[in-house]
Amino acid sequence: MRSATLALDIGGTKIAHGLVPDDHPGEILRPGRVPSLVAERRTLSQVAEATRRSLADAAELNLRITRVGVGAPGVVRDNDIVYNGDTIPGWAGTDVVGTIATLTGTPVACHNDVRVWAFGEHLLGAGQHLGGGRVLYLSLGTGVGGAIVDKHQLLSGPTGSAGESAHFVCADLDGHAVGCETSASGTGLTRYYNERSGAAPLELPEIITLARGGDRLATDVIEGNLAGFGRAIGALVTLLDLSAVVLGGGVGAIGDFIREPFARGLRHGSLPVNADVPVYTTTLGPTAPLVAAAAYARSKE
């Protein structure tokens, strides 16, 4: 019988679940999702539902579940959720690990969702060729998150918050000091454009298309806000003497169009000795959260 990891990625709108075979760690079998039901305060019961669905899938496929890997929002320390932001109100203190372990009878490894992605990206994606350096991983999506991998080890720190980046202050395209989540997240970039356009609101993919076509406002928003974020991170590159930065999340996955203005800002924000630190973008793609959760769980054995 083949063995596999049950992988879960808990978000504010959905909980993704799937099975990652031990003999094919980049493959996801029977991927699915259930709504998080945050407003109804039913997220934990939905985590249980996602787990039960994957257990049923494993039985149909004749797979033996040996462990569970979980990426969850908030600050996670020793498998416990100790702090939550606005993603899931009241999430801190929720017994996610105990709930899952009761259903599966297996070990459960849980960490912050961005930390989990960073670990998987370092092991199986963009980080594979970076060796044992100190790498900052930044996820730009609905919000902004970060993680640090040093000598192949995911750093947590005494509070579990190592790598948290949403609170960083950076300059936006107008030179105003704002939180980087306000300016550099997908939500922030979209809002900056729509507030200035005076036209019907657009989604980020449409704004990116306009910028690629030379639209001045779209270009100013993307390049201005990403360069400002890059300058702030440039100071961190020098402070920690980083060997590389990797961008992920929905915005990072856009690729060079996002990477280039960020990298220009980074060069201006760091000391000359750090100016050539490379910036990469994610290579795991949409499978990243589940593949990474499984990789993280395997690493804990």
ChimeraX attribute file (.defattr): number of C-alpha atoms within 10 A of each C-alpha:
attribute: neighborCount
match mode: 1-to-1
recipient: residues
	/A:1	7
	/A:2	12
	/A:3	17
	/A:4	25
	/A:5	29
	/A:6	31
	/A:7	31
	/A:8	31
	/A:9	28
	/A:10	26
	/A:11	18
	/A:12	17
	/A:13	16
	/A:14	18
	/A:15	23
	/A:16	23
	/A:17	29
	/A:18	28
	/A:19	28
	/A:20	29
	/A:21	21
	/A:22	17
	/A:23	10
	/A:24	9
	/A:25	17
	/A:26	19
	/A:27	14
	/A:28	20
	/A:29	16
	/A:30	13
	/A:31	16
	/A:32	15
	/A:33	19
	/A:34	17
	/A:35	17
	/A:36	23
	/A:37	17
	/A:38	19
	/A:39	11
	/A:40	7
	/A:41	14
	/A:42	12
	/A:43	25
	/A:44	19
	/A:45	14
	/A:46	20
	/A:47	25
	/A:48	16
	/A:49	18
	/A:50	26
	/A:51	25
	/A:52	16
	/A:53	18
	/A:54	22
	/A:55	20
	/A:56	13
	/A:57	17
	/A:58	22
	/A:59	12
	/A:60	9
	/A:61	13
	/A:62	12
	/A:63	19
	/A:64	16
	/A:65	23
	/A:66	17
	/A:67	22
	/A:68	28
	/A:69	30
	/A:70	29
	/A:71	28
	/A:72	26
	/A:73	24
	/A:74	24
	/A:75	23
	/A:76	24
	/A:77	18
	/A:78	12
	/A:79	19
	/A:80	20
	/A:81	23
	/A:82	17
	/A:83	17
	/A:84	17
	/A:85	12
	/A:86	10
	/A:87	15
	/A:88	20
	/A:89	12
	/A:90	13
	/A:91	22
	/A:92	17
	/A:93	12
	/A:94	14
	/A:95	13
	/A:96	21
	/A:97	18
	/A:98	15
	/A:99	16
	/A:100	22
	/A:101	17
	/A:102	11
	/A:103	13
	/A:104	18
	/A:105	13
	/A:106	15
	/A:107	18
	/A:108	24
	/A:109	23
	/A:110	24
	/A:111	26
	/A:112	29
	/A:113	27
	/A:114	27
	/A:115	34
	/A:116	29
	/A:117	32
	/A:118	34
	/A:119	25
	/A:120	25
	/A:121	26
	/A:122	26
	/A:123	18
	/A:124	19
	/A:125	20
	/A:126	19
	/A:127	26
	/A:128	13
	/A:129	10
	/A:130	15
	/A:131	14
	/A:132	14
	/A:133	16
	/A:134	22
	/A:135	27
	/A:136	23
	/A:137	30
	/A:138	28
	/A:139	28
	/A:140	24
	/A:141	19
	/A:142	17
	/A:143	21
	/A:144	27
	/A:145	25
	/A:146	24
	/A:147	27
	/A:148	24
	/A:149	23
	/A:150	16
	/A:151	13
	/A:152	18
	/A:153	13
	/A:154	20
	/A:155	18
	/A:156	21
	/A:157	10
	/A:158	8
	/A:159	12
	/A:160	22
	/A:161	20
	/A:162	17
	/A:163	20
	/A:164	20
	/A:165	20
	/A:166	19
	/A:167	13
	/A:168	16
	/A:169	19
	/A:170	25
	/A:171	22
	/A:172	24
	/A:173	19
	/A:174	11
	/A:175	11
	/A:176	11
	/A:177	14
	/A:178	17
	/A:179	19
	/A:180	28
	/A:181	24
	/A:182	22
	/A:183	29
	/A:184	33
	/A:185	26
	/A:186	22
	/A:187	19
	/A:188	22
	/A:189	24
	/A:190	23
	/A:191	19
	/A:192	20
	/A:193	22
	/A:194	19
	/A:195	10
	/A:196	11
	/A:197	13
	/A:198	8
	/A:199	9
	/A:200	6
	/A:201	14
	/A:202	13
	/A:203	14
	/A:204	20
	/A:205	13
	/A:206	13
	/A:207	22
	/A:208	22
	/A:209	13
	/A:210	15
	/A:211	19
	/A:212	13
	/A:213	11
	/A:214	12
	/A:215	13
	/A:216	11
	/A:217	17
	/A:218	26
	/A:219	19
	/A:220	16
	/A:221	26
	/A:222	25
	/A:223	23
	/A:224	22
	/A:225	28
	/A:226	29
	/A:227	29
	/A:228	31
	/A:229	30
	/A:230	29
	/A:231	23
	/A:232	21
	/A:233	27
	/A:234	26
	/A:235	18
	/A:236	16
	/A:237	26
	/A:238	19
	/A:239	12
	/A:240	11
	/A:241	17
	/A:242	20
	/A:243	20
	/A:244	19
	/A:245	22
	/A:246	24
	/A:247	26
	/A:248	29
	/A:249	25
	/A:250	19
	/A:251	26
	/A:252	22
	/A:253	21
	/A:254	16
	/A:255	16
	/A:256	14
	/A:257	16
	/A:258	19
	/A:259	22
	/A:260	17
	/A:261	20
	/A:262	27
	/A:263	26
	/A:264	19
	/A:265	23
	/A:266	31
	/A:267	23
	/A:268	18
	/A:269	23
	/A:270	23
	/A:271	16
	/A:272	11
	/A:273	10
	/A:274	21
	/A:275	18
	/A:276	14
	/A:277	20
	/A:278	14
	/A:279	20
	/A:280	20
	/A:281	26
	/A:282	26
	/A:283	18
	/A:284	20
	/A:285	14
	/A:286	12
	/A:287	13
	/A:288	23
	/A:289	27
	/A:290	31
	/A:291	30
	/A:292	34
	/A:293	33
	/A:294	32
	/A:295	25
	/A:296	27
	/A:297	23
	/A:298	19
	/A:299	11
	/A:300	11
	/A:301	8
